[in-house]
Amino acid sequence: MTISREIQPLPLDEAPIRKALEDAHLPSLLPALAQITGDLSLLRDDLVPETVLLTDPQGGLSAEAQAKARELALQTLVAWRDAGSVVAPPPSMTDVRRMMDYLIGEHVSDEYLPLLLEELAFADKDARAPEWNKDAINADRSMRVLIIGAGMSGILAAHRLQQAGIPYVVVEKNADVGGTWFENTYPGARVDSSNHAYSYSFMQKFDWPYHHSPQEVLLEYFSDCATEFGIRDNIRFNTEVESVTYDEGRAVWAVKVRGPEGDETLEAEAVVSAVGQLNRPKMPNIAGVGAFEGPAFHSAQWDHSIDFAGKTVGVIGTGSSASQFIPHLSDMAGEVRIFQRTPNWYAPAPNYHERVSEGFLWLATHVPTYAQWYRFWLFWAISDGFLPMVEVDDDWQPGDEVTGKLNGELRDLLAGSMRNYLESRPDLIEKTLPDFPPASKRIVVDNGTWPKTLLKEHVHLITEPIERVTPRGLLTEDGEEHELDVLVYGTGFQASKFLTPMKVVGRGGADMHEQWDGDARAYLGITMPNFPNFFFLYGPNTNIVVNGSIVYFSECEVQYVLECLKFLLESGQQAIDCRTDVHDAYNERIDAGNLKRAWGVSSVPSWYKSDSGRVAQNWPFTLLEYWQQTKTMDPADYVLL
Ligand code: NAP
């Protein structure tokens, strides 16, 4: 089991405590100490952080203030240990608020307080767990739920249904759980949000080895969650859903699956799609794809049998996946030719490849609530405060390199960082600096590895457009044929083709894909008209760009789905079908919101948009707003069947 939330006793020797404090994240440590001792005077005015910025973890505290804070922490921990290491009773709301205010250096708005308390999940309290049980509400009612997919969202949905006593089955096309972390095994795959935030709020792990753990650590985490939740026996592996059809007369979904034992039809009163957005590899629309005679594969289907030593490897694409595996390829291969169609913005994350320091780890596993306060700090640092940086000002004009003043400041920061790295190669600066606003497409996370890779002599960045794939390599429009030994497609996923290739037929024979007509929409990203009791997780317009972790969204979505099921049980209704007017009004607001964001107005290609150019993926508003909208279900939004 890799999910350790155990707290070790403090040692009698002061030396290891003092040593660990050298690596302490002080803005998180002092509230933790205030909480375990109940002594809020520790949150001294002279030790209040000035900022919450990922790039300035100690919040602008001077060296002198940091030394004082460490000394204070040492004295406090020693005294607490000597008094028996008894954790003070849970703090009052006023006290929690003071601790939060201290940590972020300003007053937390009232509206955020309940959300933040849930996220903090102190004392292992799972504030989002359903406090009801199906049988207690209606033991006779048949309420079987079929979940499609056992990735991060599917595991979560299964866990919550189990907590509520609702029978469910999970159908998973792969041989094990983990979804994206099961499939993407390319070298260098790691989570580009901090894993202290990219984890379930109620299943926080105190001993993450890295700030951004590699794929195998994330896979292990989700796999252990599935085991700990006790849901594995309800998962049918190596089984793929082919079609889902609603039987209106019986208010039941017939789900045709293909598994190791052949085809079968399962029945359920409700279906939860947890298939993810970045699930089906996308091959580029370049002439001759398939013509290359050497080994060729997509990044999500990495061919681990290949020995790259001495080989010339071509890579199409420079998105988040390619930016992670190309540096590793450059260590293994004789030559790497990178074919870039559109450049990216790179966000500096200094700790991207770093192990969590020994001292941090020690404190996280010896000081109760320290890890939770650090998660809170991260949550705040990456959350709603970032949205203004991607806002479109009223005087924005198509073609502008920034969408507004703050977006311009972001641009300067990112461009400055790239220029510094590539100072010696103006040609690379020219090729890599985008002429479009940051956040028009996904900003790639990096710690300088990308520009350093480009500077290697055997790595070539080619921006000449590809004309076609040939048996020997890639022909670019300037007439040059780039001969390759191996070709890797880092060309992303069919993100806007939600639920492809499944066929889903709802009320009155409505076909989900036809209804969407290439442009997926849903109410809250979760339900859509004509598909009663059919729920999406990570559905249309629930991807976040700059603020937060996608696990947070899944937790909100699952909470809403559970509210819907509870309503069905309590009301005795057979099904709920989203009202068209509610759905349409909601989507109008989403579209208007996205048009006020960099990714909405920009014309650069990105997986955020469907073929029509509409942003079908992204949520344009705050984390708080999504939480508020999904906290409860309003029956008035639905046709009751
Ligand atoms: P992506 O961001 O969609 O990048 C695809 C790349 O392929 C782009 O550079 C794109 O160029 C290029 N491409 C596509 N079709 C092409 C064509 N016909 N000709 C030339 N180039 C073409 O895909 P991804 O890198 O797999 O990342 C997808 C998303 O997965 C990320 O944005 C992120 O959300 C997620 N991800 C997360 C992590 C993580 O957290 N660890 C890691 C990897 C991926 P254009 O820019 O011109 O379209």
Boltz pocket constraint, residues with backbone or C-beta under 6 A from the ligand:
constraints:
  - pocket:
      binder: B
      contacts: [[A, 189], [A, 190], [A, 191], [A, 192], [A, 193], [A, 278], [A, 283], [A, 284], [A, 285], [A, 286], [A, 316], [A, 317], [A, 318], [A, 319], [A, 320], [A, 321], [A, 322], [A, 323], [A, 324], [A, 339], [A, 340], [A, 341], [A, 342], [A, 343], [A, 442], [A, 466], [A, 490], [A, 491], [A, 492], [A, 493], [A, 605], [A, 606], [A, 607]]
      max_distance: 6.0
